[in-house]
């Protein structure tokens, strides 16, 4: 197949084929939505990590090995709440693709 023919080939599924896919059950949809939201949360946590690497906290209520140890838990909590509130908007497209990959609509 030539490069021009490949470029002209649509990547999207034809409308009649998409309507023939079985619908996801509410349980499947919930599990997939949770997985997509967890993916976005993990991505957000990884993106936030460099923001806190250069911060040194000293004083009577900060710093020490405890803060360094538990900072990742704080970042995970920030990321989960951010994703739950809408996040970057990645969860919905990821969910849609996960449904397509499983042959569901």
SEKEMAR-868901 format. One record per residue (C-alpha): residue number from 1; x, y, z; residue in one letter. Coordinates in steps of 0.2 Angstrom, whole numbers, plus 5000, padded with zeros to 4 digits. Example, Ala and Ser with C-alpha at 12.3 -4.5 7.8 and 13.67 -1.06 7.14 Angstrom:
2
PT     k      X      Y      Z   r
PT     1   5062   4978   5039   A
PT     2   5068   4995   5036   S
REM end
This chain:
105
PT     k      X      Y      Z   r
PT     1   5000   5000   5000   X
PT     2   5007   5017   4995   X
PT     3   5009   5031   5007   X
PT     4   4996   5041   4998   X
PT     5   4983   5027   4999   X
PT     6   4987   5025   5017   X
PT     7   4985   5044   5020   X
PT     8   4968   5043   5011   X
PT     9   4962   5029   5022   X
PT    10   4950   5035   5036   X
PT    11   4956   5029   5053   X
PT    12   4938   5031   5061   X
PT    13   4926   5017   5061   X
PT    14   4912   5018   5049   X
PT    15   4896   5024   5056   X
PT    16   4886   5008   5053   X
PT    17   4900   4998   5061   X
PT    18   4900   5009   5076   X
PT    19   4882   5007   5079   X
PT    20   4884   4988   5078   X
PT    21   4895   4987   5093   X
PT    22   4887   4981   5109   X
PT    23   4884   4994   5123   X
PT    24   4894   4993   5138   X
PT    25   4885   4988   5154   X
PT    26   4884   5001   5168   X
PT    27   4896   4991   5178   X
PT    28   4909   4990   5163   X
PT    29   4907   5009   5161   X
PT    30   4910   5012   5179   X
PT    31   4925   5002   5180   X
PT    32   4932   5009   5164   X
PT    33   4928   5027   5170   X
PT    34   4937   5023   5186   X
PT    35   4952   5016   5177   X
PT    36   4953   5032   5165   X
PT    37   4952   5043   5180   X
PT    38   4966   5034   5189   X
PT    39   4976   5036   5174   X
PT    40   4973   5054   5174   X
PT    41   4977   5055   5192   X
PT    42   4993   5046   5190   X
PT    43   4998   5058   5176   X
PT    44   4994   5073   5186   X
PT    45   5004   5066   5201   X
PT    46   5019   5064   5189   X
PT    47   5017   5081   5183   X
PT    48   5016   5089   5200   X
PT    49   5032   5080   5207   X
PT    50   5045   5092   5199   X
PT    51   5036   5107   5207   X
PT    52   5040   5101   5224   X
PT    53   5057   5094   5222   X
PT    54   5066   5111   5225   X
PT    55   5056   5116   5240   X
PT    56   5064   5115   5257   X
PT    57   5054   5118   5272   X
PT    58   5061   5122   5288   X
PT    59   5054   5128   5304   X
PT    60   5045   5121   5319   X
PT    61   5032   5112   5309   X
PT    62   5041   5107   5293   X
PT    63   5055   5098   5285   X
PT    64   5064   5082   5290   X
PT    65   5063   5064   5284   X
PT    66   5045   5063   5287   X
PT    67   5040   5076   5275   X
PT    68   5051   5069   5262   X
PT    69   5044   5052   5265   X
PT    70   5025   5057   5264   X
PT    71   5026   5070   5250   X
PT    72   5022   5057   5237   X
PT    73   5006   5053   5247   X
PT    74   5002   5072   5247   X
PT    75   5005   5073   5228   X
PT    76   4994   5058   5225   X
PT    77   4980   5066   5235   X
PT    78   4981   5082   5226   X
PT    79   4981   5073   5209   X
PT    80   4966   5062   5214   X
PT    81   4956   5077   5219   X
PT    82   4961   5087   5204   X
PT    83   4956   5072   5192   X
PT    84   4940   5070   5202   X
PT    85   4936   5089   5199   X
PT    86   4939   5087   5180   X
PT    87   4958   5088   5179   X
PT    88   4965   5091   5162   X
PT    89   4951   5083   5153   X
PT    90   4961   5067   5148   X
PT    91   4950   5055   5157   X
PT    92   4935   5056   5145   X
PT    93   4945   5053   5129   X
PT    94   4955   5039   5138   X
PT    95   4938   5031   5143   X
PT    96   4931   5032   5125   X
PT    97   4947   5024   5118   X
PT    98   4946   5010   5131   X
PT    99   4928   5006   5126   X
PT   100   4933   5006   5108   X
PT   101   4948   4994   5111   X
PT   102   4936   4982   5120   X
PT   103   4924   4983   5106   X
PT   104   4910   4992   5115   X
PT   105   4902   5009   5113   X
REM end
